[in-house]
Amino acid sequence: MNPKKIEDKLAVNKFDVDQEVHIRIKEDICCQCKELDCLYACPAGCFTVFEDHITFSFEGCLECGSCRIVCEKEAIDWTLPRAGFGICYLYG
Amino acid sequence: MKQHFDAIVVGAGPAGCACGLTLAKSGLSTLIVERGKFAGAKNMWGGVFYGPLFHQLFPDFWEEAPVERYILHHRISFLTADAALSADFFSSKFGRKPYNSFSLLRAKFDRWFADKAQQAGAIVASGLQADDLLWDGSRIVGIKAGGDELPANVVVACDGVNSILAEKAGLRKRLLPQDMKQGVKEVIQIPRQMLEQRFNLSGDEGVAWEFIGSFTKGIPGGAFIYTNKDSLSIGIVVQLSALIKNKIEANDLLEEFKEHPEVARYLSEGELVEYSAHLIPTSGRAKMPELFADGFLVAGDAAAFCLVTGLNLEGSNLAMASGMAAAEAVIQAKKKEDFSKKSLSSYSHFLKQSLVLKDLETFRKAPKFLENPRIYNVYPGLACDMAEKIFTNDGRPKKKIWKQLKRSMKGNVSLLQIASDLYNIKKAL
Protein backbone atom coordinates (compact mmCIF):
# COMPACT_ATOMS: atom_id res chain seq x y z
CA MET A 1 0.00 0.00 0.00
CA ASN A 2 1.49 3.31 -1.03
CA PRO A 3 1.55 6.17 1.48
CA LYS A 4 -1.09 8.90 1.36
CA LYS A 5 0.29 11.22 4.00
CA ILE A 6 2.97 13.70 3.03
CA GLU A 7 5.41 12.70 5.77
CA ASP A 8 5.29 9.07 4.64
CA LYS A 9 5.77 10.09 1.02
CA LEU A 10 8.80 12.20 1.91
CA ALA A 11 10.33 9.15 3.56
CA VAL A 12 10.98 7.58 0.14
CA ASN A 13 12.93 10.63 -1.07
CA LYS A 14 16.67 11.10 -0.88
CA PHE A 15 17.62 14.03 1.32
CA ASP A 16 21.06 15.17 2.39
CA VAL A 17 20.01 16.98 5.52
CA ASP A 18 22.26 19.83 6.59
CA GLN A 19 22.95 20.82 10.18
CA GLU A 20 22.23 24.37 9.16
CA VAL A 21 18.60 25.54 8.97
CA HIS A 22 17.89 27.27 5.64
CA ILE A 23 14.43 28.66 6.35
CA ARG A 24 13.47 30.49 9.54
CA ILE A 25 10.12 31.90 10.55
CA LYS A 26 9.74 35.12 12.49
CA GLU A 27 7.85 33.76 15.46
CA ASP A 28 6.73 37.14 16.77
CA ILE A 29 4.85 37.70 13.49
CA CYS A 30 3.75 34.09 12.99
CA CYS A 31 2.19 33.72 16.45
CA GLN A 32 -0.31 36.45 15.57
CA CYS A 33 -1.05 35.16 12.07
CA LYS A 34 -4.67 34.22 11.38
CA GLU A 35 -4.30 33.29 7.69
CA LEU A 36 -1.85 30.40 8.10
CA ASP A 37 -1.31 30.40 4.34
CA CYS A 38 2.01 28.60 4.67
CA LEU A 39 0.24 25.54 6.09
CA TYR A 40 -1.69 25.03 2.86
CA ALA A 41 0.99 26.24 0.48
CA CYS A 42 3.77 23.93 1.62
CA PRO A 43 3.58 20.68 -0.40
CA ALA A 44 5.93 19.03 2.10
CA GLY A 45 3.90 19.80 5.19
CA CYS A 46 6.86 21.54 6.80
CA PHE A 47 4.61 23.97 8.69
CA THR A 48 2.49 22.64 11.53
CA VAL A 49 0.40 24.20 14.25
CA PHE A 50 1.60 23.13 17.68
CA GLU A 51 -0.23 24.43 20.74
CA ASP A 52 -1.52 27.44 18.77
CA HIS A 53 1.77 28.49 17.30
CA ILE A 54 3.35 27.60 13.98
CA THR A 55 6.41 25.44 13.94
CA PHE A 56 8.60 24.79 10.94
CA SER A 57 10.80 21.81 10.25
CA PHE A 58 13.20 22.23 7.36
CA GLU A 59 14.24 18.61 6.91
CA GLY A 60 11.55 17.61 4.40
CA CYS A 61 11.65 20.88 2.44
CA LEU A 62 11.36 20.37 -1.33
CA GLU A 63 12.79 23.85 -1.96
CA CYS A 64 9.82 24.93 -4.10
CA GLY A 65 9.56 28.49 -2.73
CA SER A 66 5.77 28.42 -2.19
CA CYS A 67 5.94 29.55 1.45
CA ARG A 68 8.01 32.61 0.66
CA ILE A 69 5.58 33.67 -2.04
CA VAL A 70 2.34 33.22 -0.09
CA CYS A 71 3.44 34.89 3.15
CA GLU A 72 2.22 38.45 2.78
CA LYS A 73 3.71 39.37 6.12
CA GLU A 74 7.14 38.40 4.84
CA ALA A 75 7.69 36.45 8.03
CA ILE A 76 9.61 33.69 6.29
CA ASP A 77 13.31 34.16 6.01
CA TRP A 78 13.78 32.02 2.95
CA THR A 79 17.04 30.76 1.52
CA LEU A 80 18.11 27.60 -0.23
CA PRO A 81 20.02 24.86 1.57
CA ARG A 82 23.78 25.05 1.20
CA ALA A 83 25.07 23.59 -2.05
CA GLY A 84 24.95 19.81 -2.10
CA PHE A 85 22.39 19.61 0.72
CA GLY A 86 18.62 19.31 0.77
CA ILE A 87 16.43 17.34 -1.60
CA CYS A 88 18.24 15.20 -4.13
CA TYR A 89 15.87 13.98 -6.83
CA LEU A 90 16.84 10.71 -8.46
CA TYR A 91 13.90 10.69 -10.91
CA GLY A 92 12.51 14.24 -11.19
CA MET B 1 45.23 34.83 -11.00
CA LYS B 2 41.69 33.61 -11.10
CA GLN B 3 40.19 32.56 -14.40
CA HIS B 4 38.01 35.17 -16.01
CA PHE B 5 35.17 33.51 -17.93
CA ASP B 6 33.40 34.79 -20.99
CA ALA B 7 30.19 33.60 -19.39
CA ILE B 8 29.01 32.10 -16.14
CA VAL B 9 25.73 30.25 -16.45
CA VAL B 10 23.92 29.72 -13.15
CA GLY B 11 21.83 26.57 -13.02
CA ALA B 12 22.30 23.35 -15.00
CA GLY B 13 18.67 22.80 -15.89
CA PRO B 14 17.36 22.78 -19.46
CA ALA B 15 18.01 26.52 -19.93
CA GLY B 16 21.47 26.48 -18.40
CA CYS B 17 22.67 23.36 -20.18
CA ALA B 18 21.39 24.57 -23.56
CA CYS B 19 23.01 27.96 -22.97
CA GLY B 20 26.33 26.58 -21.71
CA LEU B 21 26.53 24.05 -24.49
CA THR B 22 25.89 26.65 -27.21
CA LEU B 23 28.48 28.99 -25.71
CA ALA B 24 31.11 26.29 -25.36
CA LYS B 25 30.55 25.07 -28.91
CA SER B 26 31.36 28.59 -30.12
CA GLY B 27 34.62 28.50 -28.21
CA LEU B 28 33.66 30.86 -25.38
CA SER B 29 35.08 30.04 -21.95
CA THR B 30 32.04 28.97 -20.00
CA LEU B 31 31.39 27.96 -16.40
CA ILE B 32 28.08 26.34 -15.45
CA VAL B 33 27.37 26.50 -11.74
CA GLU B 34 24.87 24.03 -10.25
CA ARG B 35 23.81 24.00 -6.59
CA GLY B 36 22.63 20.38 -6.66
CA LYS B 37 25.00 17.49 -6.08
CA PHE B 38 24.65 16.81 -9.79
CA ALA B 39 22.77 18.50 -12.62
CA GLY B 40 19.09 17.59 -12.30
CA ALA B 41 19.21 16.85 -8.56
CA LYS B 42 16.93 19.84 -7.84
CA ASN B 43 14.75 19.50 -10.90
CA MET B 44 11.37 17.89 -11.44
CA TRP B 45 8.67 18.32 -14.02
CA GLY B 46 5.57 16.83 -15.54
CA GLY B 47 5.87 17.25 -19.22
CA VAL B 48 6.79 16.09 -22.66
CA PHE B 49 10.03 16.95 -24.33
CA TYR B 50 9.80 18.00 -27.96
CA GLY B 51 12.07 16.07 -30.28
CA PRO B 52 12.56 17.98 -33.55
CA LEU B 53 14.32 21.04 -32.04
CA PHE B 54 16.64 18.90 -29.96
CA HIS B 55 17.31 16.66 -32.95
CA GLN B 56 18.92 19.70 -34.62
CA LEU B 57 21.21 20.13 -31.62
CA PHE B 58 21.94 16.41 -31.20
CA PRO B 59 21.06 14.31 -34.24
CA ASP B 60 19.40 11.04 -33.15
CA PHE B 61 19.69 11.99 -29.47
CA TRP B 62 17.12 9.36 -28.51
CA GLU B 63 19.67 6.67 -29.26
CA GLU B 64 21.91 7.96 -26.50
CA ALA B 65 20.02 10.31 -24.18
CA PRO B 66 18.12 8.93 -21.18
CA VAL B 67 14.64 9.51 -22.62
CA GLU B 68 11.88 7.24 -21.37
CA ARG B 69 9.29 6.71 -24.12
CA TYR B 70 8.31 8.48 -27.33
CA ILE B 71 4.78 9.78 -27.07
CA LEU B 72 2.45 8.05 -29.47
CA HIS B 73 -0.83 8.87 -27.76
CA HIS B 74 -1.99 12.21 -26.41
CA ARG B 75 -5.01 11.74 -24.23
CA ILE B 76 -7.27 14.20 -22.45
CA SER B 77 -9.97 13.32 -19.95
CA PHE B 78 -12.72 15.22 -18.19
CA LEU B 79 -13.42 13.77 -14.78
CA THR B 80 -16.34 13.99 -12.40
CA ALA B 81 -16.33 12.17 -9.08
CA ASP B 82 -17.14 8.80 -10.64
CA ALA B 83 -17.10 9.24 -14.41
CA ALA B 84 -14.65 10.13 -17.16
CA LEU B 85 -15.02 11.34 -20.74
CA SER B 86 -11.80 10.91 -22.69
CA ALA B 87 -10.34 11.70 -26.08
CA ASP B 88 -7.28 9.94 -27.40
CA PHE B 89 -5.23 11.32 -30.23
CA PHE B 90 -2.96 8.91 -31.99
CA SER B 91 -0.87 9.60 -35.03
CA SER B 92 1.51 7.13 -36.61
CA LYS B 93 3.59 10.19 -37.51
CA PHE B 94 4.42 10.48 -33.81
CA GLY B 95 6.02 7.05 -34.00
CA ARG B 96 8.48 8.03 -36.73
CA LYS B 97 11.92 9.58 -36.32
CA PRO B 98 12.63 12.30 -35.28
CA TYR B 99 9.89 11.55 -32.80
CA ASN B 100 7.56 14.44 -31.97
CA SER B 101 7.96 14.17 -28.22
CA PHE B 102 9.26 12.08 -25.34
CA SER B 103 8.59 11.44 -21.70
CA LEU B 104 11.69 11.80 -19.60
CA LEU B 105 12.85 12.27 -16.03
CA ARG B 106 14.73 15.47 -15.27
CA ALA B 107 17.23 14.07 -12.77
CA LYS B 108 18.46 11.62 -15.37
CA PHE B 109 18.16 13.76 -18.49
CA ASP B 110 19.65 16.99 -17.12
CA ARG B 111 22.66 15.09 -15.85
CA TRP B 112 23.23 13.75 -19.34
CA PHE B 113 22.67 17.19 -20.86
CA ALA B 114 25.22 18.77 -18.49
CA ASP B 115 27.74 16.07 -19.45
CA LYS B 116 27.20 17.05 -23.07
CA ALA B 117 27.89 20.70 -22.24
CA GLN B 118 31.05 19.58 -20.48
CA GLN B 119 32.14 17.51 -23.48
CA ALA B 120 31.62 20.60 -25.63
CA GLY B 121 34.13 22.45 -23.47
CA ALA B 122 32.11 24.08 -20.68
CA ILE B 123 33.20 23.60 -17.08
CA VAL B 124 30.33 22.23 -15.02
CA ALA B 125 30.74 22.88 -11.28
CA SER B 126 28.11 20.87 -9.41
CA GLY B 127 27.61 21.35 -5.70
CA LEU B 128 28.39 25.05 -6.04
CA GLN B 129 25.87 27.75 -5.19
CA ALA B 130 25.81 31.24 -6.68
CA ASP B 131 25.22 33.27 -3.53
CA ASP B 132 25.42 36.74 -4.97
CA LEU B 133 26.38 38.88 -7.94
CA LEU B 134 29.67 40.72 -8.38
CA TRP B 135 29.21 44.36 -9.27
CA ASP B 136 31.43 47.02 -10.80
CA GLY B 137 29.34 50.14 -10.37
CA SER B 138 26.08 49.32 -12.10
CA ARG B 139 27.60 46.53 -14.16
CA ILE B 140 27.38 42.87 -13.22
CA VAL B 141 30.83 41.34 -13.59
CA GLY B 142 30.51 37.85 -12.15
CA ILE B 143 29.21 35.92 -9.16
CA LYS B 144 30.12 35.08 -5.59
CA ALA B 145 29.99 31.38 -4.99
CA GLY B 146 31.24 29.20 -2.17
CA GLY B 147 33.17 32.11 -0.66
CA ASP B 148 34.97 32.85 -3.94
CA GLU B 149 34.60 35.68 -6.40
CA LEU B 150 34.24 34.40 -9.94
CA PRO B 151 34.56 37.10 -12.60
CA ALA B 152 32.90 36.90 -16.02
CA ASN B 153 31.91 39.14 -18.91
CA VAL B 154 28.31 37.98 -18.67
CA VAL B 155 26.25 36.11 -16.09
CA VAL B 156 23.27 34.18 -17.47
CA ALA B 157 20.73 33.47 -14.73
CA CYS B 158 19.11 30.09 -15.43
CA ASP B 159 18.49 29.56 -11.74
CA GLY B 160 14.86 28.61 -11.98
CA VAL B 161 11.48 29.92 -10.96
CA ASN B 162 12.68 31.36 -7.64
CA SER B 163 15.61 33.10 -9.36
CA ILE B 164 17.56 34.73 -6.58
CA LEU B 165 19.87 36.32 -9.12
CA ALA B 166 17.18 38.05 -11.18
CA GLU B 167 15.96 39.51 -7.90
CA LYS B 168 19.44 40.59 -6.83
CA ALA B 169 19.95 42.17 -10.24
CA GLY B 170 16.82 44.22 -9.59
CA LEU B 171 15.09 42.87 -12.68
CA ARG B 172 12.17 41.24 -10.95
CA LYS B 173 9.48 42.26 -8.53
CA ARG B 174 8.17 40.09 -5.73
CA LEU B 175 6.51 36.94 -7.04
CA LEU B 176 2.80 36.62 -6.27
CA PRO B 177 0.74 33.48 -5.56
CA GLN B 178 -1.69 34.31 -8.39
CA ASP B 179 1.18 34.11 -10.89
CA MET B 180 2.19 30.63 -9.82
CA LYS B 181 0.95 27.11 -10.14
CA GLN B 182 2.19 24.45 -7.79
CA GLY B 183 3.04 21.09 -9.28
CA VAL B 184 3.10 18.06 -7.02
CA LYS B 185 4.17 14.75 -8.48
CA GLU B 186 4.80 11.14 -7.65
CA VAL B 187 6.89 8.67 -9.56
CA ILE B 188 5.26 5.28 -9.25
CA GLN B 189 7.22 2.27 -10.33
CA ILE B 190 5.34 -0.46 -12.19
CA PRO B 191 6.94 -3.50 -13.82
CA ARG B 192 7.49 -2.67 -17.46
CA GLN B 193 5.41 -5.48 -18.86
CA MET B 194 2.48 -4.65 -16.60
CA LEU B 195 2.67 -0.98 -17.55
CA GLU B 196 2.69 -1.76 -21.27
CA GLN B 197 -0.22 -4.12 -20.89
CA ARG B 198 -2.30 -1.57 -18.98
CA PHE B 199 -1.68 1.23 -21.44
CA ASN B 200 -1.71 -1.03 -24.47
CA LEU B 201 1.81 -0.06 -25.50
CA SER B 202 4.58 -1.97 -27.17
CA GLY B 203 8.29 -1.29 -27.28
CA ASP B 204 9.10 2.29 -26.38
CA GLU B 205 5.66 3.73 -27.16
CA GLY B 206 4.25 6.09 -24.55
CA VAL B 207 1.20 8.05 -23.48
CA ALA B 208 0.86 11.66 -22.33
CA TRP B 209 -2.42 12.07 -20.52
CA GLU B 210 -3.93 15.30 -19.19
CA PHE B 211 -6.96 15.60 -16.93
CA ILE B 212 -9.26 18.35 -15.79
CA GLY B 213 -12.29 18.03 -13.60
CA SER B 214 -13.88 17.98 -10.21
CA PHE B 215 -10.84 16.62 -8.36
CA THR B 216 -9.31 20.13 -8.18
CA LYS B 217 -12.48 21.37 -6.44
CA GLY B 218 -12.82 24.34 -8.75
CA ILE B 219 -9.19 25.37 -8.37
CA PRO B 220 -7.70 26.29 -11.75
CA GLY B 221 -5.42 23.47 -12.80
CA GLY B 222 -5.39 19.83 -13.74
CA ALA B 223 -3.54 16.58 -13.51
CA PHE B 224 -1.29 14.44 -15.65
CA ILE B 225 0.02 10.94 -16.15
CA TYR B 226 3.06 10.28 -18.31
CA THR B 227 4.36 6.82 -18.99
CA ASN B 228 8.07 6.27 -18.38
CA LYS B 229 9.90 3.02 -19.15
CA ASP B 230 8.94 1.25 -15.95
CA SER B 231 7.21 3.97 -13.98
CA LEU B 232 4.47 6.58 -14.20
CA SER B 233 4.85 10.28 -13.53
CA ILE B 234 1.56 11.29 -11.96
CA GLY B 235 0.80 14.69 -10.58
CA ILE B 236 -1.39 17.72 -10.30
CA VAL B 237 -0.78 21.35 -11.15
CA VAL B 238 -2.91 23.89 -9.30
CA GLN B 239 -3.06 27.64 -8.80
CA LEU B 240 -1.12 28.54 -5.66
CA SER B 241 -3.33 31.51 -4.73
CA ALA B 242 -6.46 29.33 -4.90
CA LEU B 243 -4.93 26.67 -2.64
CA ILE B 244 -4.44 29.14 0.19
CA LYS B 245 -7.73 30.92 -0.44
CA ASN B 246 -9.64 27.64 -0.19
CA LYS B 247 -7.36 26.22 2.52
CA ILE B 248 -6.64 23.09 0.54
CA GLU B 249 -3.35 21.23 0.29
CA ALA B 250 -2.17 20.07 -3.12
CA ASN B 251 -1.36 16.61 -1.77
CA ASP B 252 -5.02 16.09 -0.80
CA LEU B 253 -6.10 16.93 -4.34
CA LEU B 254 -3.48 14.56 -5.71
CA GLU B 255 -4.79 11.79 -3.47
CA GLU B 256 -8.35 12.47 -4.61
CA PHE B 257 -7.21 12.32 -8.21
CA LYS B 258 -5.35 9.05 -7.65
CA GLU B 259 -8.44 7.48 -6.13
CA HIS B 260 -10.63 8.24 -9.14
CA PRO B 261 -11.74 4.86 -10.52
CA GLU B 262 -10.48 5.67 -14.03
CA VAL B 263 -7.07 6.60 -12.63
CA ALA B 264 -6.64 4.13 -9.76
CA ARG B 265 -6.71 1.06 -11.98
CA TYR B 266 -3.55 2.22 -13.76
CA LEU B 267 -1.70 2.63 -10.47
CA SER B 268 -2.51 -0.55 -8.60
CA GLU B 269 0.46 -2.63 -7.47
CA GLY B 270 2.76 0.30 -8.27
CA GLU B 271 5.31 1.47 -5.76
CA LEU B 272 5.97 5.09 -4.86
CA VAL B 273 9.65 5.89 -5.42
CA GLU B 274 9.64 9.70 -5.29
CA TYR B 275 7.46 12.61 -4.19
CA SER B 276 8.35 16.01 -5.57
CA ALA B 277 7.07 19.56 -5.89
CA HIS B 278 7.85 22.68 -7.88
CA LEU B 279 6.42 26.05 -8.80
CA ILE B 280 5.54 27.00 -12.35
CA PRO B 281 5.34 30.65 -13.46
CA THR B 282 2.04 30.67 -15.35
CA SER B 283 1.15 34.30 -15.89
CA GLY B 284 2.79 34.30 -19.30
CA ARG B 285 4.08 37.44 -20.91
CA ALA B 286 2.34 39.69 -18.38
CA LYS B 287 4.72 38.85 -15.53
CA MET B 288 8.01 38.46 -17.32
CA PRO B 289 10.88 40.25 -15.58
CA GLU B 290 13.23 42.51 -17.51
CA LEU B 291 15.46 40.16 -19.44
CA PHE B 292 18.80 41.94 -19.53
CA ALA B 293 21.09 44.31 -17.67
CA ASP B 294 24.73 45.27 -18.07
CA GLY B 295 26.57 41.97 -18.06
CA PHE B 296 23.47 39.97 -17.24
CA LEU B 297 20.75 37.89 -18.95
CA VAL B 298 17.83 35.86 -17.62
CA ALA B 299 16.51 32.65 -19.23
CA GLY B 300 14.15 29.75 -18.60
CA ASP B 301 11.84 29.66 -15.58
CA ALA B 302 13.87 32.49 -14.05
CA ALA B 303 12.47 34.66 -16.85
CA ALA B 304 8.99 33.19 -16.31
CA PHE B 305 9.05 31.70 -19.81
CA CYS B 306 6.13 29.35 -19.62
CA LEU B 307 3.68 28.91 -22.44
CA VAL B 308 0.12 28.42 -21.25
CA THR B 309 -2.09 27.22 -24.08
CA GLY B 310 -5.01 25.72 -22.23
CA LEU B 311 -4.22 22.13 -23.08
CA ASN B 312 -0.74 22.15 -21.67
CA LEU B 313 2.03 24.12 -20.04
CA GLU B 314 5.32 24.35 -21.78
CA GLY B 315 8.35 25.35 -19.74
CA SER B 316 11.35 23.13 -20.42
CA ASN B 317 11.18 23.50 -24.17
CA LEU B 318 11.05 27.28 -23.85
CA ALA B 319 13.83 27.11 -21.31
CA MET B 320 16.11 25.37 -23.78
CA ALA B 321 15.17 27.73 -26.61
CA SER B 322 15.72 30.78 -24.40
CA GLY B 323 19.02 29.41 -23.10
CA MET B 324 20.20 29.04 -26.68
CA ALA B 325 18.96 32.53 -27.54
CA ALA B 326 20.83 33.97 -24.54
CA ALA B 327 23.97 32.19 -25.72
CA GLU B 328 23.61 33.70 -29.20
CA ALA B 329 23.35 37.15 -27.63
CA VAL B 330 26.51 36.55 -25.58
CA ILE B 331 28.38 35.21 -28.64
CA GLN B 332 27.49 38.34 -30.57
CA ALA B 333 28.45 40.58 -27.64
CA LYS B 334 31.79 38.79 -27.43
CA LYS B 335 32.52 39.60 -31.08
CA LYS B 336 32.11 43.30 -30.26
CA GLU B 337 33.71 42.93 -26.80
CA ASP B 338 30.72 44.92 -25.59
CA PHE B 339 28.70 43.37 -22.76
CA SER B 340 26.51 46.35 -22.01
CA LYS B 341 22.75 46.09 -21.66
CA LYS B 342 22.37 47.61 -25.11
CA SER B 343 24.68 45.08 -26.69
CA LEU B 344 23.01 42.16 -24.92
CA SER B 345 19.57 43.37 -25.95
CA SER B 346 20.01 41.30 -29.13
CA TYR B 347 18.66 38.56 -26.82
CA SER B 348 15.14 39.86 -27.64
CA HIS B 349 15.83 39.39 -31.32
CA PHE B 350 17.08 35.82 -30.85
CA LEU B 351 14.11 35.01 -28.61
CA LYS B 352 11.72 36.15 -31.33
CA GLN B 353 13.62 34.09 -33.86
CA SER B 354 13.34 31.02 -31.64
CA LEU B 355 9.57 31.54 -31.31
CA VAL B 356 9.73 31.92 -27.50
CA LEU B 357 8.46 35.49 -27.50
CA LYS B 358 6.18 34.95 -30.49
CA ASP B 359 4.40 32.05 -28.81
CA LEU B 360 4.10 33.91 -25.53
CA GLU B 361 2.60 36.84 -27.43
CA THR B 362 0.18 34.59 -29.33
CA PHE B 363 -1.12 33.07 -26.10
CA ARG B 364 -0.82 36.18 -23.94
CA LYS B 365 -4.53 36.15 -23.06
CA ALA B 366 -4.67 32.45 -22.21
CA PRO B 367 -3.53 32.64 -18.54
CA LYS B 368 -6.33 35.08 -17.66
CA PHE B 369 -8.91 33.07 -19.59
CA LEU B 370 -7.89 29.88 -17.80
CA GLU B 371 -8.74 31.39 -14.42
CA ASN B 372 -12.40 30.91 -15.33
CA PRO B 373 -13.67 28.38 -12.73
CA ARG B 374 -16.33 27.01 -15.12
CA ILE B 375 -13.55 25.29 -17.08
CA TYR B 376 -12.84 23.14 -14.02
CA ASN B 377 -16.09 22.74 -12.16
CA VAL B 378 -18.86 23.07 -14.77
CA TYR B 379 -17.84 21.93 -18.25
CA PRO B 380 -16.18 18.59 -17.35
CA GLY B 381 -19.29 17.68 -15.34
CA LEU B 382 -21.57 18.79 -18.15
CA ALA B 383 -19.68 16.71 -20.68
CA CYS B 384 -19.74 13.60 -18.47
CA ASP B 385 -23.40 14.13 -17.63
CA MET B 386 -24.34 14.34 -21.31
CA ALA B 387 -22.31 11.26 -22.17
CA GLU B 388 -23.94 9.35 -19.35
CA LYS B 389 -27.40 10.31 -20.56
CA ILE B 390 -26.62 9.39 -24.13
CA PHE B 391 -25.10 6.01 -23.27
CA THR B 392 -27.45 4.98 -20.46
CA ASN B 393 -30.24 2.62 -21.35
CA ASP B 394 -32.53 2.26 -18.36
CA GLY B 395 -35.68 1.25 -20.20
CA ARG B 396 -37.16 4.73 -20.10
CA PRO B 397 -37.89 6.72 -23.26
CA LYS B 398 -35.01 8.88 -24.43
CA LYS B 399 -35.26 12.65 -24.66
CA LYS B 400 -33.83 14.87 -27.35
CA ILE B 401 -30.17 15.62 -26.70
CA TRP B 402 -30.77 19.36 -26.72
CA LYS B 403 -33.42 19.01 -23.99
CA GLN B 404 -31.07 16.91 -21.90
CA LEU B 405 -28.28 19.43 -22.33
CA LYS B 406 -30.57 22.21 -21.12
CA ARG B 407 -31.54 20.17 -18.08
CA SER B 408 -27.90 19.42 -17.25
CA MET B 409 -27.04 23.11 -17.61
CA LYS B 410 -29.79 24.25 -15.29
CA GLY B 411 -28.39 25.88 -12.17
CA ASN B 412 -24.81 25.32 -13.39
CA VAL B 413 -24.32 27.52 -16.37
CA SER B 414 -26.42 29.75 -18.64
CA LEU B 415 -26.42 29.89 -22.43
CA LEU B 416 -25.12 33.42 -22.16
CA GLN B 417 -22.16 32.27 -20.07
CA ILE B 418 -21.38 29.52 -22.57
CA ALA B 419 -21.55 32.01 -25.41
CA SER B 420 -19.25 34.36 -23.54
CA ASP B 421 -16.79 31.56 -22.73
CA LEU B 422 -16.75 30.45 -26.36
CA TYR B 423 -16.09 34.01 -27.45
CA ASN B 424 -13.21 34.21 -24.97
CA ILE B 425 -11.77 30.91 -26.23
CA LYS B 426 -11.60 32.49 -29.65
CA LYS B 427 -9.77 35.51 -28.26
CA ALA B 428 -7.44 33.71 -25.85
CA LEU B 429 -6.66 30.42 -27.50
Interface residues (C-beta under 8 A of the other chain):
Chain A: N2 P3 K4 I6 K9 L10 V12 N13 D16 E35 D37 L39 Y40 A41 P43 A44 G45 L62 E63 C64 G65 S66 R68 I69 V70 L80 R82 A83 G84 G86 I87 C88 Y89 L90 Y91 G92
Chain B: R35 G36 K37 G40 A41 K42 N43 M44 W45 L105 R106 A107 K108 D110 G127 L128 Q129 G146 V161 N162 I164 L175 L176 P177 M180 Q182 V184 E186 V187 I188 S231 S233 L240 S241 L243 I244 K247 I248 E249 A250 N251 E255 L267 G270 E271 L272 V273 E274 Y275 S276 A277 H278 L279
